[in-house]
Amino acid sequence: MSPTTVVVGSSVGGVRTAQALRAAGYPGDVVLVGEEPDLPYDKPPLSKALLAGTASTQDIGLLTQQAAVDAGIRLVLGRAAIRLDVDARVVELADGERLGYDDLVIATGARARPSPWGELPGVHVLRTLDDAVALRADLLRGGPLIVIGAGFIGAEVAATARTTGVDVTIVDPAPVAMSRVLEPADAMLFGLLHERQGVATRFGYGVTGIDRTEGALRVRLADGSTLPAAAVVVGIGAVPNDGWLASSGLRIDDGVVCDRYGRAVDAPRIHAVGDVARWFHPRHDALVRVEHWTNAVEQAACVAHNITHPEDLRAHSPVEYVWSDQYDWKIQLAGRTGGSLDHVIVDGADPTRSFAVLYAGTDGRLRGAVTANWPKALVLCRRALAGGASLDDTRGAVAAATVRTTSAGVR
Ligand SMILES: Cc1cc2nc3c(=O)[nH]c(=O)nc-3n(C[C@H](O)[C@H](O)[C@H](O)COP(=O)(O)OP(=O)(O)OC[C@H]3O[C@@H](n4cnc5c(N)ncnc54)[C@H](O)[C@@H]3O)c2cc1C
């Protein structure tokens, strides 16, 4: 009898796992389960082109019905997995169906951290297509929009809304934007980017509440001031969708705990990929969970290989990578950035908008990099990180890239 792999979660981690199983030559049945009724779609455009109205739902699709048939992937959509019986090797769905498996891939991702200030009409989070459609409808009615949280999602929503002409204010208790991933002086540059586009910023102020009276919203800040709003976006992070595994006996600790091969500890034929996976990262010698698109794609390929070729296990040991599009800026990060790491800035061809910030550990090795509008520098840094290069060597290589680009007359 041919084996069966059940993949639970039908966004990029799940879809890419199902496709990579076929690419790796997996001979068995592949079943892809998703709780949302929509065909699988991609998340990054939800805060960018889809919210701006320059991309449609079709444009952001990850898998069509026909592509699933062609690849031999059985789609089970609109039904959540609610329980896992590890001993019986069965996933139970919300409608009572029980799916048996030989291998299971958990790709249930994360959900937006809910608003601690209540779920009022006009107060949004942004994680799903429905969220994006509802937010866009409110933006089309005009502002002002208050964005709570200046992380990636908040900064992107602010940029997209501003680009469509809405008055926007970003509020964050941290003193600067993107404070979790950038050193404060560098983060200031990105705060300025928003201010120059006409976005008001209230950094350093916490939110104490949101009120709604006669259809109008008011966001209350810790300094006693209030901000009127037509709509509010609460972008304060995400939490892994691991609640359905509570009775399974799997080790859950802010995600499904896995080994370096993406296998759940103590259950080697259960795997996790993407935002829900907390796996042992050999490069960091620690358990990590990463909420970035590229990680989900790369981990999916790794796990699909390991399921198909268990005699040739591969560890998932990526150099982390994430991009963010804000206005006409492309911001890219690789490896570990921010915090207490030493850093240097290398200017690109136009230092007012293209530069690289390189971060190093106390041993002088490159630990991470942030680039603005300079993809070539990011590629060099990612390669340097993979090869364990020093900060000095990387700085030299990146600086040389500026000279070469300029002298070639590209800019
Ligand atoms: C608005 C937005 C913008 C982003 N922009 C970027 C970006 O610019 N760059 C970048 O690197 N990353 C970005 N990300 C992050 C990136 O999209 C995620 O890292 C990626 O989607 C993770 O994929 P995943 O498949 O692991 O999880 P998810 O995308 O969270 O998908 C999980 C899927 O599982 C389903 N599911 C959950 N529970 C169950 C259940 N019990 N049963 C069945 N199905 C279930 C969910 O409905 C969902 O479809 C963005 C994310 C968002 C929300």
The ligand as an SDF file (V2000), in Angstrom:
LIG
                    3D

 53 58  0  0  0  0  0  0  0  0999 V2000
    0.3340   40.8380    6.1600 C   0  0  0  0  0  0  0  0  0  0  0  0
    1.6060   40.0270    6.1530 C   0  0  0  0  0  0  0  0  0  0  0  0
    2.7050   40.4810    5.4150 C   0  0  0  0  0  0  0  0  0  0  0  0
    3.8870   39.7420    5.4060 C   0  0  0  0  0  0  0  0  0  0  0  0
    4.9610   40.2090    4.7000 N   0  0  0  0  0  0  0  0  0  0  0  0
    6.1150   39.5100    4.6980 C   0  0  0  0  0  0  0  0  0  0  0  0
    7.2490   39.9860    3.9800 C   0  0  0  0  0  0  0  0  0  0  0  0
    7.2070   41.0320    3.3350 O   0  0  0  0  0  0  0  0  0  0  0  0
    8.3860   39.2440    4.0040 N   0  0  0  0  0  0  0  0  0  0  0  0
    8.4750   38.0770    4.7150 C   0  0  0  0  0  0  0  0  0  0  0  0
    9.5330   37.4400    4.7330 O   0  0  0  0  0  0  0  0  0  0  0  0
    7.4160   37.6050    5.4240 N   0  0  0  0  0  0  0  0  0  0  0  0
    6.2460   38.2930    5.4260 C   0  0  0  0  0  0  0  0  0  0  0  0
    5.1700   37.8320    6.1380 N   0  0  0  0  0  0  0  0  0  0  0  0
    5.3130   36.5760    6.9020 C   0  0  0  0  0  0  0  0  0  0  0  0
    5.0180   35.3790    6.0270 C   0  0  0  0  0  0  0  0  0  0  0  0
    3.8690   35.6030    5.2490 O   0  0  0  0  0  0  0  0  0  0  0  0
    4.8480   34.1500    6.9180 C   0  0  0  0  0  0  0  0  0  0  0  0
    6.1010   33.8840    7.4910 O   0  0  0  0  0  0  0  0  0  0  0  0
    4.3410   32.9540    6.1410 C   0  0  0  0  0  0  0  0  0  0  0  0
    3.0460   33.1740    5.6630 O   0  0  0  0  0  0  0  0  0  0  0  0
    4.3410   31.7160    7.0320 C   0  0  0  0  0  0  0  0  0  0  0  0
    3.7590   30.6750    6.3330 O   0  0  0  0  0  0  0  0  0  0  0  0
    3.1100   29.4170    7.0890 P   0  0  0  0  0  0  0  0  0  0  0  0
    2.5380   28.5650    6.0040 O   0  0  0  0  0  0  0  0  0  0  0  0
    4.1000   28.8380    8.0240 O   0  0  0  0  0  0  0  0  0  0  0  0
    1.9550   29.9970    8.0140 O   0  0  0  0  0  0  0  0  0  0  0  0
    0.6660   30.8610    7.6780 P   0  0  0  0  0  0  0  0  0  0  0  0
    0.9130   31.7600    6.5250 O   0  0  0  0  0  0  0  0  0  0  0  0
    0.2450   31.4520    8.9800 O   0  0  0  0  0  0  0  0  0  0  0  0
   -0.4040   29.7870    7.2110 O   0  0  0  0  0  0  0  0  0  0  0  0
   -0.9270   28.8200    8.0650 C   0  0  0  0  0  0  0  0  0  0  0  0
   -2.1860   28.2550    7.4420 C   0  0  0  0  0  0  0  0  0  0  0  0
   -2.6870   27.2280    8.2830 O   0  0  0  0  0  0  0  0  0  0  0  0
   -4.0870   27.3710    8.4490 C   0  0  0  0  0  0  0  0  0  0  0  0
   -4.4620   26.7640    9.7320 N   0  0  0  0  0  0  0  0  0  0  0  0
   -4.2270   27.2480   10.9670 C   0  0  0  0  0  0  0  0  0  0  0  0
   -4.7110   26.3900   11.9000 N   0  0  0  0  0  0  0  0  0  0  0  0
   -5.2490   25.3510   11.2370 C   0  0  0  0  0  0  0  0  0  0  0  0
   -5.9010   24.1550   11.6270 C   0  0  0  0  0  0  0  0  0  0  0  0
   -6.0580   23.8320   12.9320 N   0  0  0  0  0  0  0  0  0  0  0  0
   -6.3270   23.3100   10.6770 N   0  0  0  0  0  0  0  0  0  0  0  0
   -6.1680   23.6010    9.3500 C   0  0  0  0  0  0  0  0  0  0  0  0
   -5.5660   24.7350    8.9230 N   0  0  0  0  0  0  0  0  0  0  0  0
   -5.1010   25.5920    9.8410 C   0  0  0  0  0  0  0  0  0  0  0  0
   -4.3050   28.8690    8.3900 C   0  0  0  0  0  0  0  0  0  0  0  0
   -5.6460   29.1780    8.0440 O   0  0  0  0  0  0  0  0  0  0  0  0
   -3.3020   29.2720    7.2980 C   0  0  0  0  0  0  0  0  0  0  0  0
   -3.8760   29.1820    6.0300 O   0  0  0  0  0  0  0  0  0  0  0  0
    3.9700   38.5340    6.1560 C   0  0  0  0  0  0  0  0  0  0  0  0
    2.8630   38.0880    6.8880 C   0  0  0  0  0  0  0  0  0  0  0  0
    1.6930   38.8220    6.8860 C   0  0  0  0  0  0  0  0  0  0  0  0
    0.5170   38.3400    7.6990 C   0  0  0  0  0  0  0  0  0  0  0  0
  1  2  1  0
  2  3  1  0
  2 52  2  0
  3  4  2  0
  4  5  1  0
  4 50  1  0
  5  6  2  0
  6  7  1  0
  6 13  1  0
  7  8  2  0
  7  9  1  0
  9 10  1  0
 10 11  2  0
 10 12  1  0
 12 13  2  0
 13 14  1  0
 14 15  1  0
 14 50  1  0
 15 16  1  0
 16 17  1  0
 16 18  1  0
 18 19  1  0
 18 20  1  0
 20 21  1  0
 20 22  1  0
 22 23  1  0
 23 24  1  0
 24 25  2  0
 24 26  1  0
 24 27  1  0
 27 28  1  0
 28 29  2  0
 28 30  1  0
 28 31  1  0
 31 32  1  0
 32 33  1  0
 33 34  1  0
 33 48  1  0
 34 35  1  0
 35 36  1  0
 35 46  1  0
 36 37  1  0
 36 45  1  0
 37 38  2  0
 38 39  1  0
 39 40  1  0
 39 45  2  0
 40 41  1  0
 40 42  2  0
 42 43  1  0
 43 44  2  0
 44 45  1  0
 46 47  1  0
 46 48  1  0
 48 49  1  0
 50 51  2  0
 51 52  1  0
 52 53  1  0
M  END
$$$$
